[in-house]
């Protein structure tokens, strides 16, 4: 069983910074693409940033230049560094990963989310 556990969320004032972490644990053969999503109050979940196993990175336009996704493969951990936070970044942030449990089987996994609240 593979589990994703996010941490690092919390309240912060506009202009501040937070660093989210996502530890991926369990019977893992290989972690491939990883992503961060968020769901703001009253809105649908959206993809914030993604990082492929090959190092390709993508961000939604609204966070470009402010957020950075990274990974520590040795520790099976994914990070999202968030700078110059804005009230509109307030959301529950979810970690997502494509992980292989064997050479031939890959599944998609979600964490439970961590709340980020940015006050003006």
C-alpha positions, 0 to 999 in steps of 0.5 A: 500500500502506498501512502502520501502524507502532506505537511507544511500548510498553515496560516500566513500573511500575504507576501509570506512563504510556505514550503509544503512537503509530501512524503510517499511511503509504502511498497514502492518500486519507483515514483514517476510523475508527481504533482501538486493540486489545490482546491480553493473554497467554492472552486474545482480542484486545479493542477498547480505544478507537476514534475515528471520523472525526467525533470520536466516541470509545469506550472499554472500561470498564476503561480509561475515565478512564485512557486517551485516544485522539487523532489528528493528521490532518495527520501521519496519526498516532493516539495512545493516552495511557495513565495510571495503568497496571495490571498487567492492562493488560499486552498487545500493543497494535495499531493499526487503521484504516479507510483509503480508497485512493481516493474509492470504496475503503476497506480495514481495516488493522492494525499489527504491535503494540507490547508494553506490560508493566506490573509491580506 
